[in-house]
Amino acid sequence: ATVLTFGLAEAQTNYILNGDFSSGLQNWVPFIATPPGPVNTISVVQDAGNPVLQMAVNALDGGGVDWHVQTWQTDGPLNTLASETTYTLSFRAKASVPHTLKLELYQWEYLVQDYRYLGLRVVPTIGTTWQSYNIVFRTEPSMPTIYVKLAMAVGNQLGTVWVDDISLTATPPNTFAGGDLQLASFEPGETWLQHAIQNIPNPPDIAP
C-alpha cells in the first residue's frame, strides 16, 4: 500500500471523543432501523481484554441500506473543524467476512438541518484480521460550526464489523497536485481509492 509520510510533527489534537470505546458508547449515537430491528446490534465488546465497537448485521432491510445500521459521533469537537483544511482519519478494524464500511463527514440534524457533505465519503472493504487504516481528506469551504457528524455505516450486507482506536487529527502541511485531494493507504493495497474519489459536492458512493 502507499505510505504517506509527512515528517515529524507535534502531537495533534484528536477531534474524536472516546475513539477507543473505553467509555462504552459514550459520545456515539447508535442507529438501527426497524425493520429488521433488534436482530441487528451496535455495542461495545471485549477483544482480548480491549473494548472495541461491534456492529452486527444479521438481517438486511430490503436489499440492504448501509445507513440502517450505523453510529455517529455526537456533536462536539467536530464542530470546530476548519474549512479547506487537510485532516487524517485513522482507525483499526476487522470483520467476520470481508465487509464494506462507509465513513462520512457531514452536517445533519433530524428535522432541523438537512444533510450536507463536508469532504469525506469513503467505502473501504474491511478484511478479517485487524488492520490499521488511514485516510487523508480536505474539508469543504465554509465549514459549519454546528451539527457536524462523523458516521460509520454497515447495513448494506450481512456480517459483523469491529472498529477501534478512531482518531481525527489535523494533517501537517503538504502539497496535493490535481483534483485527487482524498488519499488513502489501505491494506491490502486498495489503490482504487486514490483516484476514484474526488473532493466534489455530492460525489457518488464508491465501492471497490
N, C-alpha and C positions, 0 to 999 in steps of 0.2 A: 504494500500500500504506500501511497505517497505520504511522506512525513513532512509536516510544515514546521519549520524552525524559525523562531523569532529572536533568538539570543536571550541573554539574561534580562530579567525584569524584576521589579519589586513585586512583593506579594500583592495579588489583585483581590479586590472586593468580590465576594461571591454574592450575586443578586438572588440566589435561590435560598429559601429558608427550609431547614430540615431536609436537605437533599440527601442525607444519609439515612433518613427514616428512623433515627434513634428515638424520636418522639412520636412514633406511630404515624398516623395520617395527619398530624397537626400541620397546618399551612397548606394542605392539599384537599381538594374537593373531589370525591369520587362520584361518578355518574354512571348509572346502569339503566338502560331503557326497559320499560315494561310494555309489551312482552320483549324478551323472554323472562326478564325479572331476576329473582334471587338465584336461579341456576348459574348465573354469571356472578363473579365476585371480584372485589378490589379490597385488598387487605395488606397488612404488613406481617411477614412471617420471618422465621429464623432460618438462615442458611449458614450452617456450620457455626452457629452462635452469633451470627451477624444479622441485624434486621435489614430486610430488603422489601421493596414493593412487589406485590404479586397481583397480576391482572389475569384472571382466568376466564376464558370464553368457552363455555360448554354447550351453548346453543346460539344459533345465529338469528338475528332479527331480519326476516325476509332473506334476501340474498347476502346479507352481511353489510351492515353500515358501520364504518370504523368508529365514529364518534358515539355510538350507542354503548360502548364500553370505554370509558376514558376517565382520566383525572387531570386536574389542572391546579397550578399554583395559585393560591388566593392572592388578592390584591396586597401589595406591599412594596418591597424594593424594586420590583419590575416597573413600577410607575415612574421611576427615576432614570430609566434608560435614556441615553442621549440620542438625538436624531443623527442620521447618516454617520453612524459610528460602528466600527467592527467589534464584534464580540465572539467569544468562543464558548460553545455549549459542549460540556463533557459529561459523560456518564458511563457506567458499566451496565451490561445487560446480557441475558441469555434467555432461551426459550425452550419449551418442551419439544417443539418441532420448529424448523425454520419458519419464522413468523415476522411479518412486517410490523413496524412501529411508527405511527405517524406522529411527528412532532411539529407543533405550530406555535408561533408567537403572534398574538393578535389582541385586538381590543374588542370586548363584548361584555354585556351585562344583560341578563334576562329581563325583557320588557322595558329596558332603559336605554341600552346602547346597541345599535346594530353592529354586526360583525365587520371588522376592518383588519386586513392583512398588514403585518408590521415588519416583514422582511425575512421570516424563516418559515419554510414548509418543506420538510424532507420526509421520505418514507424508506429508511434503510430496512433491510432484511436482517433480523437478529438470528444468530446461529445458536446451536445447542450447548455451547460452552461459554463461560464468562469471557467477554471481550470488552476492551475499552474503546469508546467511540468519541470522536472529536469533530465538531462542526464549526467552521468559521463563517460568519454571515455579517451583513451590514443592515442596520435598521433603516426604516423608511424615513423620508423627510417629515418634519413636523410631527415627531412622536407625541402621542397623547400622554397626559400625566395622571389619568385615572383609568381603571378597568383594564389594565394591561395584564394579559394572562399567557402562561406557557402551558400547553396541553400535550398529553400523550394519549393516543387512541389506538385500540387494538381490536375493535369489534368486528372487523371485516372477515376474520377467519377463526376457526377453532384452534385451541391451544392455549398455553399459559406463557406469559412473558414476565420475567423478573428484572427489576431495574434497581440500581443503587448508585450512590455517590454522584448525584447530579450537581453540576456547578455551571454557573454562567458568569463569565468574567470579561472585562474589557481586554481587547487584544492589543499587544504592543504594536505601534505604528508599522505599517507595511504598505507596499505599493502593489495594487492589483491592476492588471492590464486587461483591456477589453471589457466585456459585459459579464464575465463569469465572476461575480462577486461573492458567491456562496461556494466554498470549497470544503472538502471533507477528506478524512483519512480513515476509511473503514476497513475492517477485516471481515472476510478475506477480500481485499483489493477491489472494492466496488467502485471502480473508476467512472462508471456511468454518472455518478453524482456530480463529478467535477464539471461536466459540460451540459448536462441535461436540465439543470435548474438555473434559472435566471432570476435576478432580483428585479422583478417587474410587478406591477399591480396585478393581483388575482392570477398568479401563474397556475397552470394546470397541475393536478395531482400527478406526481411522478412515481412510477413503480419500476422495479428492475426488470 
